[in-house]
Amino acid sequence: MKKIIVIICLCFSATFYGQIDFEEIVNVNSVDAQRFLSGYLQPIPRGFGNGLSSGWYNTAKAHKLFGIDISVIANMSLIPEEGETFTFRNSDYSSAIQLDNSNISEANLPTILGSKDLSDRPLIRYTDSNGSISVSALPGFREDVKSTIGFNAVPSAIIQVGVGLWKNTDLKVRFIPEIDSNGNSASAFGIGVMHDIKQWIPFVKRLPIDVSIFAGYTNLKSTVLLDEDNNPDELVNFNTNSMTYQLLLSKKLSILTIYGGLGTTSYNSDIEIRGYSSDLDFGFDGNSFRANAGLRFKLAFLDISAEYALQEYDVFSARVGFSIR
């Protein structure tokens, strides 16, 4: 099971990073390369940053003391239209990298999860001491992603364990055990706390719903080799941290539970590209309001749920596992 989860995270990154020829861009100069690739790569860290804030809970009711749940959670961060392109302006770059069209000074180029059609990829002129070369803008892999997983999205998956503590408090731990596959590696760890506040508010005690507050943190690290056979030093290191704070509500109806939450989510992500003439480092961060709603099905110990969250990148989450007490 843990191999499957790591493969979901790794293969998504490796498949698409591995098809990109960074050479022309990275060898221009580090300032231009940093600016260009920051726009091109941004859906990946933003997708993971939003996805890792999801799937933490499927009820606002805490376990009884030492009750436990174990689940596998899959998230899909859906790429919005604005995440499929970024704006290239000649004025933002040196003469080493410009649009190869004197009639335009800016254009929308595909991100890594945008279009691969040549009609959407204007020519870019790269200039160095050896002269100039014009090539189409880097391709996006939107169609490849859709054909693989059905949506233009950044997928992630994680194992989570929750345990009931005192005063109607649940401690939740999520993780991906570190696995190395031909030099590509990934691992994740997160911790969250859910506390029932209904017990402390007199008028809320009488309501026929469960009410809790939740805070959760997740860290994901991965390394992807770009050319493991010929250039094993060419790689991408990825690190993201995600936080979420929410007010939770739920209502149990026999074997079904309707649940939802309101709050915020934030993240910061770092990407390092190594092994080229210049080492490049990128930082991404974001925060947004978050609202989600979901449905849980529980029969005996079996626990299945699905939810949809509205945030910077909307996220669909599904989980399956078992829950006791």
C-alpha positions in Angstrom: 0.0 0.0 0.0 2.7 2.5 0.9 4.4 1.9 -2.4 1.2 2.7 -4.3 0.9 6.0 -2.5 4.5 7.0 -3.1 4.2 6.0 -6.8 1.2 8.3 -7.2 3.2 11.3 -6.0 6.5 10.3 -7.7 5.3 9.1 -11.0 3.1 12.2 -11.6 6.2 14.4 -11.1 8.7 12.2 -12.8 6.6 11.6 -15.9 6.2 15.3 -16.7 9.4 16.8 -15.4 11.3 14.1 -17.3 9.8 15.1 -20.6 10.9 18.8 -20.3 14.1 20.0 -21.9 15.2 22.7 -19.4 18.6 23.1 -21.2 17.8 26.1 -23.4 16.2 28.1 -20.6 18.6 27.2 -17.7 21.6 28.0 -19.8 20.4 31.5 -20.7 21.1 33.2 -17.3 19.9 32.4 -13.9 17.7 35.5 -13.4 15.7 34.9 -16.7 15.5 31.2 -16.1 14.2 31.7 -12.5 11.5 34.0 -13.7 10.4 31.9 -16.7 10.4 28.6 -14.9 8.6 30.1 -11.9 5.7 30.8 -14.1 5.9 27.6 -16.0 6.0 25.2 -13.0 3.7 27.0 -10.6 0.6 24.7 -10.9 2.6 21.8 -9.4 3.6 23.4 -6.0 0.2 25.1 -5.8 -1.6 21.9 -6.5 0.3 20.0 -3.8 0.0 22.9 -1.4 -3.8 22.9 -1.7 -4.2 19.1 -1.9 -2.2 18.4 1.3 -4.7 20.6 3.3 -7.6 18.2 2.4 -9.0 14.9 3.5 -8.2 15.4 7.2 -11.6 14.5 8.6 -15.0 13.1 7.7 -16.9 14.0 10.9 -16.9 16.7 13.6 -17.5 14.0 16.3 -14.4 13.0 18.2 -13.5 9.4 19.0 -14.2 8.0 22.4 -11.0 7.6 24.5 -8.5 5.5 22.6 -10.8 5.0 19.7 -8.9 4.8 16.4 -9.3 5.2 12.7 -6.9 4.2 9.9 -7.5 5.5 6.3 -5.9 5.9 2.9 -6.8 9.3 1.5 -6.6 10.4 -2.2 -6.8 14.1 -3.2 -7.2 15.8 -6.6 -6.3 19.5 -6.8 -8.2 20.7 -9.8 -6.2 23.1 -12.0 -8.2 26.3 -12.7 -8.1 28.0 -16.1 -5.7 30.6 -14.8 -3.3 27.9 -13.7 -2.9 26.6 -17.3 -1.1 29.8 -18.6 1.3 32.4 -17.4 2.1 35.8 -19.0 5.5 36.3 -20.7 6.4 40.0 -21.1 9.6 40.9 -23.0 10.1 43.8 -20.6 10.5 41.3 -17.7 13.4 39.6 -19.3 16.9 40.4 -20.7 17.7 40.3 -24.4 18.8 36.7 -23.9 15.2 35.5 -24.0 12.5 37.3 -25.9 9.4 36.5 -28.0 10.4 35.9 -31.6 7.8 38.2 -33.0 8.3 41.9 -33.4 4.6 42.5 -33.5 3.9 41.5 -29.9 5.6 42.3 -26.6 3.8 39.8 -24.4 1.9 36.5 -24.7 0.2 33.9 -22.6 2.4 30.7 -22.6 1.3 27.3 -21.3 2.3 26.2 -17.9 3.4 22.6 -17.2 -0.3 21.7 -16.9 -1.4 23.8 -19.9 -1.7 23.1 -23.6 0.8 21.3 -25.7 -0.6 22.5 -29.1 2.0 24.4 -31.2 -0.6 27.0 -31.9 -0.6 27.9 -28.1 3.2 27.9 -28.0 4.7 31.0 -29.7 8.4 31.0 -30.6 10.9 32.1 -28.0 14.3 33.4 -29.1 17.3 32.5 -26.9 20.5 34.4 -27.4 24.0 33.7 -26.1 27.6 34.2 -27.1 27.1 31.5 -29.8 24.2 33.3 -31.5 20.4 32.9 -31.4 18.0 30.0 -31.7 14.2 30.1 -31.8 12.1 27.3 -30.4 8.4 26.9 -29.4 7.6 27.6 -25.8 7.7 24.7 -23.5 4.7 22.3 -23.8 2.1 21.7 -21.2 0.8 18.3 -20.3 -2.9 19.0 -19.7 -4.0 16.4 -22.2 -1.7 13.7 -20.8 -2.9 14.3 -17.3 -6.5 14.1 -18.4 -6.0 10.9 -20.3 -4.3 9.4 -17.2 -6.5 10.4 -14.3 -9.5 11.9 -16.0 -9.0 15.5 -14.8 -6.5 18.2 -15.2 -5.3 17.9 -11.6 -2.4 17.4 -9.3 -3.1 14.1 -7.4 -1.7 13.1 -4.0 -2.3 10.3 -1.6 -1.4 9.7 2.0 -2.0 7.3 5.0 -3.7 8.7 8.1 -4.2 7.4 11.6 -6.4 9.1 14.2 -6.8 8.3 17.9 -9.2 9.6 20.5 -7.7 11.4 23.5 -9.2 13.1 26.6 -11.8 15.8 26.6 -13.2 14.8 23.1 -9.9 15.5 21.3 -8.6 13.5 18.4 -4.9 13.4 17.4 -4.4 12.7 13.7 -1.1 11.7 12.1 -0.6 11.3 8.3 2.5 10.0 6.5 4.1 8.5 3.5 7.0 6.3 4.5 10.1 7.3 2.6 10.7 5.1 -0.4 13.5 5.3 -3.0 12.8 4.1 -6.6 15.8 4.4 -8.9 16.9 7.6 -7.2 13.4 9.1 -7.2 12.1 9.5 -3.6 9.2 10.9 -1.7 8.1 11.1 1.9 5.5 13.0 3.9 4.5 13.7 7.5 1.6 15.6 9.0 -0.1 16.1 12.3 -3.5 17.5 13.2 -5.7 18.0 16.2 -9.5 18.1 16.3 -11.3 19.3 19.5 -15.0 19.2 20.3 -16.0 22.8 21.3 -19.7 21.9 21.6 -19.1 20.7 25.2 -17.9 24.2 26.3 -20.7 26.4 24.8 -24.0 26.1 26.7 -26.4 27.0 23.9 -24.5 24.9 21.4 -24.7 21.8 23.6 -28.4 21.6 22.8 -28.0 21.5 19.1 -28.4 18.2 17.3 -25.1 18.4 15.5 -21.4 18.0 16.3 -19.2 21.0 16.3 -15.3 21.0 16.5 -12.3 23.0 15.6 -9.4 21.6 13.7 -5.8 22.5 12.9 -3.5 20.5 10.7 0.0 20.6 9.2 1.6 18.5 6.4 5.0 18.4 4.9 5.9 16.6 1.6 9.4 16.1 0.2 10.4 14.5 -3.0 13.3 14.2 -5.4 12.9 13.5 -9.1 15.8 12.6 -11.4 15.4 14.3 -14.8 17.8 12.0 -16.7 18.8 9.2 -14.4 20.7 7.2 -17.1 22.8 9.9 -18.7 22.9 12.8 -16.2 22.0 11.6 -12.7 23.0 15.0 -11.3 20.1 16.7 -13.1 17.3 16.6 -10.6 14.4 18.4 -9.1 14.0 18.7 -5.3 10.5 19.5 -4.1 9.4 20.5 -0.6 6.0 21.8 0.5 4.4 22.7 3.8 0.6 23.1 4.1 -1.5 24.4 7.0 -5.2 24.5 7.6 -7.5 25.8 10.4 -11.2 25.1 10.3 -14.5 25.0 12.1 -16.2 21.7 11.6 -19.9 20.7 11.6 -21.4 17.3 11.1 -24.7 15.4 11.5 -25.1 11.6 11.8 -28.1 10.0 10.1 -28.0 6.3 10.7 -25.0 5.0 8.6 -24.5 8.3 6.8 -22.8 11.4 8.1 -23.1 14.8 6.4 -20.1 17.0 7.3 -18.5 20.3 6.3 -16.0 22.9 7.3 -15.1 26.6 7.0 -11.7 28.1 7.5 -8.4 28.9 5.9 -5.6 27.1 4.2 -2.0 28.2 3.5 1.1 26.7 2.1 4.7 27.4 1.0 6.6 25.3 -1.5 10.2 25.3 -2.7 11.6 23.8 -5.9 15.3 23.3 -6.5 16.6 22.4 -10.0 20.2 21.0 -9.9 22.8 19.7 -12.3 22.7 22.4 -14.9 25.1 25.3 -15.5 23.1 27.3 -12.9 21.3 26.0 -9.8 17.8 27.4 -9.6 15.6 27.8 -6.5 11.9 28.8 -6.6 9.6 29.7 -3.7 5.8 29.6 -3.9 3.2 30.5 -1.3 -0.5 31.0 -1.0 -3.4 31.2 1.3 -7.2 31.2 0.8 -10.5 30.8 2.4 -11.6 27.2 2.5 -15.1 25.7 2.5 -15.8 22.0 2.1 -18.7 19.5 2.3 -18.7 15.8 2.3 -20.6 12.6 2.9 -19.5 9.7 5.0 -20.7 6.1 4.9 -20.0 3.9 7.9 -21.1 0.3 8.2 -19.6 -1.6 11.2 -15.9 -0.8 11.0 -15.8 0.1 7.4 -15.5 3.9 6.8 -15.8 5.5 3.3 -16.2 9.2 2.5 -15.9 11.8 -0.2 -15.8 15.6 -0.1 -15.3 18.6 -2.3 -13.5 21.8 -1.1 -13.6 25.3 -2.5 -10.3 27.1 -2.1 -7.5 28.5 -4.3 -7.4 25.2 -6.2 -10.5 23.3 -5.6 -9.9 19.8 -4.2 -11.8 16.5 -4.5 -11.0 14.0 -1.8 -11.9 10.4 -1.2 -10.9 8.1 1.7 -11.4 4.5 2.7 -10.5 2.8 5.9 -11.9 1.6 9.2 -12.9 3.3 12.4 -13.5 1.9 15.9 -15.1 3.8 18.8 
